[in-house]
Amino acid sequence: MKTVVITGGTDGMGKALALTYLRRGEQVVVIGTNARKGQAVLDAATELGADRRIEFIQADLSLLAENRRVIDQIASTHQAVDALVLGARYFRATRFVTTEGFEANFALFYLSRYLFGHGLMAQLDQAAAPVILDLAGPGGELSRIRWDDLQFAQGYNPDEVMGQCGKLSDLLAVAFTRRYPATRVRYVLLHPGLTATGFTGEYDAASAELVERMRERGQPIEAALVRILRHLDNPPTAPLTAFMQDNPIDVHGGPFDSAAADRLSELTSKLLR
Ligand SMILES: NC(=O)c1ccc[n+]([C@@H]2O[C@H](COP(=O)([O-])OP(=O)(O)OC[C@H]3O[C@@H](n4cnc5c(N)ncnc54)[C@H](OP(=O)(O)O)[C@@H]3O)[C@@H](O)[C@H]2O)c1
């Protein structure tokens, strides 16, 4: 039986993926902040007769302490993790700083992904064909990164923030594969296409209208699942791959610059100290 860990597994694509794995007879751990959504996943699992194979961990992954608590909990109860799906996201129309002092998107979309990938490495290494799948938006220009203001203290703009989050994911993946050159863990960056999901977040009037239109235009979640499962069911042979919908992206080009990845990695180590 496989063990699949899904950050952001209580809504949208993460939840649909969790239920798919439960139907297949696998074991799933989902993480989210919302107890009601968590209970809905547990109830759906019960209906599938899979209540013994589902675990909901309620946690705010924009807090480092919470990431560490959840990672420790998973590591102490699961010897192997076959798939780690990084899908937690929360849109914020206005800037928010967590109680630990980090800009919330930077913390949730970047630092949490960093901590989970490295933190569950030992468990991933135990699996037969381990995969980390980051649901993001790979391949944008490196200029999207505000190196001198990574947490948008000046001029917060949600679109720019989300663009930067995608870039940080790319560089995190590059740094990861550089740090573990001999690992069997396959790192996949995937933009599954615009999808009608929960779009969890706090929106102002303008962004709420925008997101409503995105929901109308978005593909059904089932279409995104096909793209996601393609990689999880048949992990690529290359250590790092990236896809924009069905199209592979060159992970050796400028947007995946290894010097920039090292730079981000060093900055992150300092921040986490
Ligand atoms: N939808 C798209 O068109 C699209 C396109 C490209 C990439 N993606 C990426 O795909 C991933 C999934 O997107 P989605 O659209 O399916 O998302 P969604 O429906 O909005 O769900 C987001 C998930 O993140 C969880 N979450 C939010 N804040 C959290 C926090 N502080 N700590 C822990 N969990 C938190 C939510 O759970 P709670 O509410 O329980 O906290 C929920 O389970 C995201 O990374 C997104 O960037 C989406």
The ligand as an SDF file (V2000), in Angstrom:
LIG
                    3D

 48 52  0  0  0  0  0  0  0  0999 V2000
   -6.5130   26.1230   -9.6460 N   0  0  0  0  0  0  0  0  0  0  0  0
   -5.6800   26.4430  -10.6050 C   0  0  0  0  0  0  0  0  0  0  0  0
   -6.0810   26.9270  -11.6740 O   0  0  0  0  0  0  0  0  0  0  0  0
   -4.2020   26.2230  -10.4360 C   0  0  0  0  0  0  0  0  0  0  0  0
   -3.3570   26.3900  -11.5490 C   0  0  0  0  0  0  0  0  0  0  0  0
   -1.9860   26.1650  -11.3970 C   0  0  0  0  0  0  0  0  0  0  0  0
   -1.4730   25.7630  -10.1750 C   0  0  0  0  0  0  0  0  0  0  0  0
   -2.3170   25.6030   -9.1040 N   0  0  0  0  0  0  0  0  0  0  0  0
   -1.7370   25.1890   -7.8160 C   0  0  0  0  0  0  0  0  0  0  0  0
   -2.3200   23.9680   -7.4230 O   0  0  0  0  0  0  0  0  0  0  0  0
   -2.3520   23.8810   -5.9870 C   0  0  0  0  0  0  0  0  0  0  0  0
   -3.7530   23.5130   -5.5460 C   0  0  0  0  0  0  0  0  0  0  0  0
   -4.6030   24.5190   -6.0270 O   0  0  0  0  0  0  0  0  0  0  0  0
   -6.1880   24.4910   -5.9110 P   0  0  0  0  0  0  0  0  0  0  0  0
   -6.6540   25.5050   -6.8990 O   0  0  0  0  0  0  0  0  0  0  0  0
   -6.6660   23.0980   -5.9620 O   0  0  0  0  0  0  0  0  0  0  0  0
   -6.3530   25.0960   -4.4380 O   0  0  0  0  0  0  0  0  0  0  0  0
   -7.6090   25.3190   -3.5040 P   0  0  0  0  0  0  0  0  0  0  0  0
   -8.8160   24.6270   -3.9990 O   0  0  0  0  0  0  0  0  0  0  0  0
   -7.7030   26.7880   -3.2120 O   0  0  0  0  0  0  0  0  0  0  0  0
   -7.0830   24.5770   -2.1940 O   0  0  0  0  0  0  0  0  0  0  0  0
   -5.9830   25.0610   -1.4890 C   0  0  0  0  0  0  0  0  0  0  0  0
   -5.6260   24.1080   -0.3880 C   0  0  0  0  0  0  0  0  0  0  0  0
   -4.5960   24.7180    0.4070 O   0  0  0  0  0  0  0  0  0  0  0  0
   -4.9620   24.5920    1.7810 C   0  0  0  0  0  0  0  0  0  0  0  0
   -4.4020   25.6990    2.5590 N   0  0  0  0  0  0  0  0  0  0  0  0
   -4.6040   27.0210    2.3870 C   0  0  0  0  0  0  0  0  0  0  0  0
   -3.9280   27.7240    3.3130 N   0  0  0  0  0  0  0  0  0  0  0  0
   -3.2810   26.8080    4.0780 C   0  0  0  0  0  0  0  0  0  0  0  0
   -2.4270   26.9050    5.2050 C   0  0  0  0  0  0  0  0  0  0  0  0
   -2.0760   28.0950    5.7410 N   0  0  0  0  0  0  0  0  0  0  0  0
   -1.9400   25.7610    5.7470 N   0  0  0  0  0  0  0  0  0  0  0  0
   -2.2940   24.5610    5.2350 C   0  0  0  0  0  0  0  0  0  0  0  0
   -3.0840   24.4050    4.1690 N   0  0  0  0  0  0  0  0  0  0  0  0
   -3.5750   25.5210    3.6000 C   0  0  0  0  0  0  0  0  0  0  0  0
   -6.4900   24.6370    1.7680 C   0  0  0  0  0  0  0  0  0  0  0  0
   -6.9990   24.0090    2.9240 O   0  0  0  0  0  0  0  0  0  0  0  0
   -7.7820   24.7760    4.0840 P   0  0  0  0  0  0  0  0  0  0  0  0
   -8.7960   25.6470    3.4470 O   0  0  0  0  0  0  0  0  0  0  0  0
   -8.3090   23.6200    4.8930 O   0  0  0  0  0  0  0  0  0  0  0  0
   -6.7290   25.5400    4.8160 O   0  0  0  0  0  0  0  0  0  0  0  0
   -6.7880   23.7920    0.5400 C   0  0  0  0  0  0  0  0  0  0  0  0
   -6.7860   22.4350    0.8750 O   0  0  0  0  0  0  0  0  0  0  0  0
   -1.8810   25.2520   -5.4760 C   0  0  0  0  0  0  0  0  0  0  0  0
   -0.5380   25.1490   -5.1000 O   0  0  0  0  0  0  0  0  0  0  0  0
   -2.0270   26.1700   -6.6690 C   0  0  0  0  0  0  0  0  0  0  0  0
   -1.1030   27.2180   -6.6630 O   0  0  0  0  0  0  0  0  0  0  0  0
   -3.6610   25.8280   -9.2110 C   0  0  0  0  0  0  0  0  0  0  0  0
  1  2  1  0
  2  3  2  0
  2  4  1  0
  4  5  1  0
  4 48  2  0
  5  6  2  0
  6  7  1  0
  7  8  2  0
  8  9  1  0
  8 48  1  0
  9 10  1  0
  9 46  1  0
 10 11  1  0
 11 12  1  0
 11 44  1  0
 12 13  1  0
 13 14  1  0
 14 15  2  0
 14 16  1  0
 14 17  1  0
 17 18  1  0
 18 19  2  0
 18 20  1  0
 18 21  1  0
 21 22  1  0
 22 23  1  0
 23 24  1  0
 23 42  1  0
 24 25  1  0
 25 26  1  0
 25 36  1  0
 26 27  1  0
 26 35  1  0
 27 28  2  0
 28 29  1  0
 29 30  1  0
 29 35  2  0
 30 31  1  0
 30 32  2  0
 32 33  1  0
 33 34  2  0
 34 35  1  0
 36 37  1  0
 36 42  1  0
 37 38  1  0
 38 39  2  0
 38 40  1  0
 38 41  1  0
 42 43  1  0
 44 45  1  0
 44 46  1  0
 46 47  1  0
M  CHG  2   8   1  16  -1
M  END
$$$$
